[in-house]
Amino acid sequence: MNDRLAGIKQEILNGIDQLAASRAAAFELRKQFLDSKTGKIGQLMKEMKNIAPEERAAFGKNINELKDWAQQKFSELDEKLKARELERRYESEKIDVTMPARETETGNLHPVTQIRNQLMDIFVGMGFEVAETREIENDYYNFEALNIPKDHPARDMQDTFYLSPEYLLATQTSGAQIHTMEKKKPPIKIVAAPGKVFRSDDDATHSPMFHQMEGLVVDERITMCDLKGMLELFAKKIFGEDTTTRLRPSYFPFTEPSVEVDVSCFSCGGKGCRLCKGTGWIELLGAGIVNRRVLENCGIDSEKYSGLAFGIGLDRAAMLKYGINNVKLLFESDLRVLRQINDN
Amino acid sequence: MLVPLSWLKDYVDIDITPQELEKKLFSCGFEVEELTEVGKEISKVVVGSVEECEPIPETHLHVCRVNAGSHGVFQICCGADNVRAGGKFPVALVGATVYMTAKDHKTVEGTMTIKKGKLRGYESEGMLCSGVELGVSESMFPGAGYNGLLELPEDAETGADVKPMLGLDDWIFDISITANRPDCQSILGIAREVAAVLDKELKQPSLEYTETEAEKEGFSVTVDAPDLCPRYIGHFVYDVKIGESPLWMKRRLALVGQDAISNIVDITNYVLLEMGQPMHAFDCDYLEGNAINVRRAGEEEKLVTLDAQEYTLNSSHLVICDGVKPVALAGVMGGLNSEIRDTTTEVLFESAKFMRDNIRRTSRALGKRTDASARYEKGVDEYTTVHAMERALHLVEELGCGKVSRTHVDVNTGNSIEPREMKASVRKVNDVLGIDVPQNEILRIMKNLDFNPSVAGDELTLQVPAYREDMDSYPDVAEEVIRMYGYDHVVPAFMPDAKVTMGGLDLKQKRELKLKRALCSAGAYECIHYSFFSPSDLDLLRLPQEAPERNAIPILNPINEELSLMRTTLAASMLNAIARNQKKGNLEGRLFEMGNVFVPEELPLNSYPDERDTLCIGIFGEKESFFTLKGLAEKTAETLFLDFSYEPVKKPFLHPYQAAAVFCQGKEVGYLGKAAYEVCEKLDLRTGAYILEMDLKALYAMRERAASFTPLPKFPEESRDLALVMDRKVTCGQVEDIMKKSCSHIRSIKLFDVYEGEQIPEDKRSMAFTIDFVPGEEAFEPDTVDRFVKKILKNLKNQLDIDLRS
């Protein structure tokens, strides 16, 4: 009897050895031995009645052992075949990962919009609201109210496009200062956007349309120190924590004192390079303490309140930050350019 | 403005390097745009004494023995015709750099380094130089213009560097002057600032002269236009001997690029440069009527200026006239009729203040810019007007080119040139800056700037020099103080006293940004185009004459016609952008722009026009179609929480059968469609292009769908597919409309197939829809949805004769 058990065992081992690598064949083989009705091991159980009663217990035990052993064997086999099958499936799905990606193109904001958004985020974080700028202004808002009377040479600094004797294309976003101060009383903290401005200048480095962002703070006791502190903070956020700023005297009719704000060159860190023309500094924006006459023109008490104002050239900032070498590229909508600047 | 260092040194002791001075100027508000070393290209050129000079047979050359002092004695071959033994000439030693000239010996063609050489078998160690080879002109050094060797004076020290004696050891500062400091449009003005920043004394140029008893009898000056000429000073000079100016004067003029003309004319130019006051000299022989009259020009009055240009004037121009006729265009240029000639013996010097605006207008209107007009446009002060005349008369005496009469006429409006008193609170000055500048520093700075300050308690009293017309109030004082004290003293702070404010974008700004981002995520790139366009763009769009887009605001002074109208549509710029991309090989892509179109109330403009926010999308390439563009329209609607509907429309620049008007809440808000083939052809487009334009201002004003939650259905939804057969004229929109109106339980209707052809009658087509039905408070009964469908089909049949496809 035990020989028969050993024979079945050998039969199973042989069967597994000769088995083709298919789970279906393995299942069939398993059925031959382990099917509860037709399996060879099950058949042995039926012979129990022919066994002497005193041997039945040992016989049953042996069969059960055989059954356990066989089950174990077949489940190992199945595991092995399953693994092999999966391996084959993986192999069949092999791809060349160096082939190009399937396009899921996402567009970009315009580089000027990207810079503007970054600036707005910073200033909004500082408690600034965003005021709107006009593209078409009248003489009063663009010039007169900003302390640039008709005969002022500062008008020459800006070649103005005129639409009529009184109306013109904004040459600067500073008109937004006046519109704001006419509507709001201090405390005022605004930046103005989108800031399209125009000057009759069209050459390799000038575009007749460009963008500024104007900033204005009016409150009690606003000083040059606040101007420096605020712009320094801003410069660090845009150009990196190591950036330092420098104020130097300048002139704008609507601020007094007026300054140019330079930042340490973010390309060379101030050592001097081509970007900063060897000076270590990059001219970033114009700013100053709001001229008292401008406050008075808007009905704000200049004895009580003072203000600071600044204007940033966005196109220039974008060109500096992204290394765009020609201002005209910003307005040509060449996809080869637009696809590159992804700092959204 | 060009400022030679040597000239500055006349007025200030400068004991720092030019580079250090550049930094000092920069820190106090005078940016040096360029610092140029005059003799930068010239090195190792010394005084050579020719000891022997023998002709080389059958050539024009000489072989010379040249003593270069401590540098040695060299044999040098020389081809110049004025080389001679006993002469002293500049000698470029081996290794020297000088200018290289063309065959004409006059044109500079770069620089060269002198090497040992051999000419006709003779060794040559060095080169004797001409003026051109050293970059020295006749006005820099007499004889330098000769086409041969530059002959040096006999007493020149052999072996000494030639640069100092030729004026080549100088530096030129090109300084940009801000518009508030017209008083610095001169060497003296800059010298004042340099003296202040260096804590040095300013040495005033000499203004002394001696008046003789002579006078020009009966001579009178009248100013008929005091509003344009608040001050006019004339002084008569006689016994004039016209000749060349001395070397020092010619050299200074040359350094700033001014040609020497004659002593009298050079004096006027010199004073302009030195003091910033334009001057003029009239030849009295050609002044008629023994009088000067300053008046507005008559209509059509003519004047020929010094440069022989004739101008037809009108009453907006100011002219200087003698007793009979105009003799100068005030503040711009003298008249040819009274110019200084070699024969001139009597001169009337003019020093005047003309109003800057008038000079600017005249200069612009006539297209004539001169050094004088440039100064006047920025503003000339009367202080300088007075002193410049004194300086000119002093120079006449110094040069010995004439005698100063006692005929001095000064017509003025009573303005004082004495300092005016100004008071300012020290605390307020410091409050502007946010730091406490020590009082003694404030006093030191203001004293250096010639404000003669004093302080009592908090009150600072200043004597403002008459040339500082910009000084008005305490912030101006703050500016003077800080630019001299140094901006590096300003300590960064962050508004410690300011009230807290709520920052943020308003709703419109947020929606705009959200829409931009949504379009980007749909693969579109944002563009920015100029706000102006060309009349030809309107033609590109094939817009008829009466189209509202043709009512564009013109720019009165455009750069060119291409940029002469304010945009009334963004479509043309977008189509042009697509064309540019295709020319560069970008054959597919998606672009969008959000910008303004300008709608005037009336023309010419006398009120603000409507600056209307507008969206334009342009897509092109094989993958694009009307429906991909419509997808972007729907994206726009979805982003703005709005619903759009579409109706076929005709636009002259769009495909007649692939264009739709877009409606929102009953209002037409834009269009989308395929660019017409005529447009594509004009732009040489290689693929189809699709354009959308929408009035964002109108959309922003629309009531947006509230962001709210509808509870999920408690009971299962059901859906049905319906294939319908209809007349080809019936639109999908019409079918959907009827469906929606037929049943309130419809959640969505989706077209999934359109078919024309076999099994469908010829004039018909089939559309297949999936309709999702959503139950309300109760679950659908088994036949509920079938009843809905029956009703829908009935309505479709009744209204549009639509059948279920069998």
Boltz contact constraints between the chains, C-beta under 6 A:
constraints:
  - contact:
      token1: [A, 105]
      token2: [B, 523]
      max_distance: 6.0
  - contact:
      token1: [A, 106]
      token2: [B, 521]
      max_distance: 6.0
  - contact:
      token1: [A, 107]
      token2: [B, 520]
      max_distance: 6.0
  - contact:
      token1: [A, 107]
      token2: [B, 523]
      max_distance: 6.0
  - contact:
      token1: [A, 107]
      token2: [B, 524]
      max_distance: 6.0
  - contact:
      token1: [A, 107]
      token2: [B, 525]
      max_distance: 6.0
  - contact:
      token1: [A, 108]
      token2: [B, 525]
      max_distance: 6.0
  - contact:
      token1: [A, 109]
      token2: [B, 516]
      max_distance: 6.0
  - contact:
      token1: [A, 109]
      token2: [B, 526]
      max_distance: 6.0
  - contact:
      token1: [A, 110]
      token2: [B, 526]
      max_distance: 6.0
  - contact:
      token1: [A, 110]
      token2: [B, 528]
      max_distance: 6.0
  - contact:
      token1: [A, 113]
      token2: [B, 526]
      max_distance: 6.0
  - contact:
      token1: [A, 124]
      token2: [B, 503]
      max_distance: 6.0
  - contact:
      token1: [A, 124]
      token2: [B, 504]
      max_distance: 6.0
  - contact:
      token1: [A, 127]
      token2: [B, 501]
      max_distance: 6.0
  - contact:
      token1: [A, 127]
      token2: [B, 503]
      max_distance: 6.0
  - contact:
      token1: [A, 128]
      token2: [B, 503]
      max_distance: 6.0
  - contact:
      token1: [A, 129]
      token2: [B, 503]
      max_distance: 6.0
  - contact:
      token1: [A, 130]
      token2: [B, 505]
      max_distance: 6.0
  - contact:
      token1: [A, 130]
      token2: [B, 509]
      max_distance: 6.0
  - contact:
      token1: [A, 135]
      token2: [B, 531]
      max_distance: 6.0
  - contact:
      token1: [A, 135]
      token2: [B, 596]
      max_distance: 6.0
  - contact:
      token1: [A, 135]
      token2: [B, 611]
      max_distance: 6.0
  - contact:
      token1: [A, 136]
      token2: [B, 609]
      max_distance: 6.0
  - contact:
      token1: [A, 151]
      token2: [B, 356]
      max_distance: 6.0
  - contact:
      token1: [A, 151]
      token2: [B, 357]
      max_distance: 6.0
  - contact:
      token1: [A, 153]
      token2: [B, 179]
      max_distance: 6.0
  - contact:
      token1: [A, 153]
      token2: [B, 378]
      max_distance: 6.0
  - contact:
      token1: [A, 154]
      token2: [B, 179]
      max_distance: 6.0
  - contact:
      token1: [A, 161]
      token2: [B, 555]
      max_distance: 6.0
  - contact:
      token1: [A, 162]
      token2: [B, 556]
      max_distance: 6.0
  - contact:
      token1: [A, 162]
      token2: [B, 557]
      max_distance: 6.0
  - contact:
      token1: [A, 163]
      token2: [B, 553]
      max_distance: 6.0
  - contact:
      token1: [A, 163]
      token2: [B, 605]
      max_distance: 6.0
  - contact:
      token1: [A, 164]
      token2: [B, 604]
      max_distance: 6.0
  - contact:
      token1: [A, 164]
      token2: [B, 605]
      max_distance: 6.0
  - contact:
      token1: [A, 167]
      token2: [B, 605]
      max_distance: 6.0
  - contact:
      token1: [A, 187]
      token2: [B, 499]
      max_distance: 6.0
  - contact:
      token1: [A, 187]
      token2: [B, 501]
      max_distance: 6.0
  - contact:
      token1: [A, 189]
      token2: [B, 501]
      max_distance: 6.0
  - contact:
      token1: [A, 200]
      token2: [B, 559]
      max_distance: 6.0
  - contact:
      token1: [A, 202]
      token2: [B, 559]
      max_distance: 6.0
  - contact:
      token1: [A, 208]
      token2: [B, 559]
      max_distance: 6.0
  - contact:
      token1: [A, 209]
      token2: [B, 530]
      max_distance: 6.0
  - contact:
      token1: [A, 219]
      token2: [B, 498]
      max_distance: 6.0
  - contact:
      token1: [A, 221]
      token2: [B, 497]
      max_distance: 6.0
  - contact:
      token1: [A, 223]
      token2: [B, 434]
      max_distance: 6.0
  - contact:
      token1: [A, 224]
      token2: [B, 433]
      max_distance: 6.0
  - contact:
      token1: [A, 224]
      token2: [B, 434]
      max_distance: 6.0
  - contact:
      token1: [A, 224]
      token2: [B, 490]
      max_distance: 6.0
  - contact:
      token1: [A, 225]
      token2: [B, 434]
      max_distance: 6.0
  - contact:
      token1: [A, 225]
      token2: [B, 490]
      max_distance: 6.0
  - contact:
      token1: [A, 225]
      token2: [B, 491]
      max_distance: 6.0
  - contact:
      token1: [A, 225]
      token2: [B, 493]
      max_distance: 6.0
  - contact:
      token1: [A, 226]
      token2: [B, 493]
      max_distance: 6.0
  - contact:
      token1: [A, 226]
      token2: [B, 495]
      max_distance: 6.0
  - contact:
      token1: [A, 228]
      token2: [B, 490]
      max_distance: 6.0
  - contact:
      token1: [A, 228]
      token2: [B, 492]
      max_distance: 6.0
  - contact:
      token1: [A, 229]
      token2: [B, 492]
      max_distance: 6.0
  - contact:
      token1: [A, 229]
      token2: [B, 493]
      max_distance: 6.0
  - contact:
      token1: [A, 229]
      token2: [B, 494]
      max_distance: 6.0
  - contact:
      token1: [A, 232]
      token2: [B, 492]
      max_distance: 6.0
  - contact:
      token1: [A, 247]
      token2: [B, 487]
      max_distance: 6.0
  - contact:
      token1: [A, 249]
      token2: [B, 29]
      max_distance: 6.0
  - contact:
      token1: [A, 249]
      token2: [B, 483]
      max_distance: 6.0
  - contact:
      token1: [A, 251]
      token2: [B, 178]
      max_distance: 6.0
  - contact:
      token1: [A, 251]
      token2: [B, 179]
      max_distance: 6.0
  - contact:
      token1: [A, 251]
      token2: [B, 180]
      max_distance: 6.0
  - contact:
      token1: [A, 256]
      token2: [B, 475]
      max_distance: 6.0
  - contact:
      token1: [A, 257]
      token2: [B, 478]
      max_distance: 6.0
  - contact:
      token1: [A, 257]
      token2: [B, 479]
      max_distance: 6.0
  - contact:
      token1: [A, 289]
      token2: [B, 432]
      max_distance: 6.0
  - contact:
      token1: [A, 333]
      token2: [B, 527]
      max_distance: 6.0
  - contact:
      token1: [A, 333]
      token2: [B, 577]
      max_distance: 6.0
  - contact:
      token1: [A, 333]
      token2: [B, 591]
      max_distance: 6.0
  - contact:
      token1: [A, 335]
      token2: [B, 581]
      max_distance: 6.0
  - contact:
      token1: [A, 335]
      token2: [B, 586]
      max_distance: 6.0
  - contact:
      token1: [A, 335]
      token2: [B, 589]
      max_distance: 6.0
  - contact:
      token1: [A, 338]
      token2: [B, 525]
      max_distance: 6.0
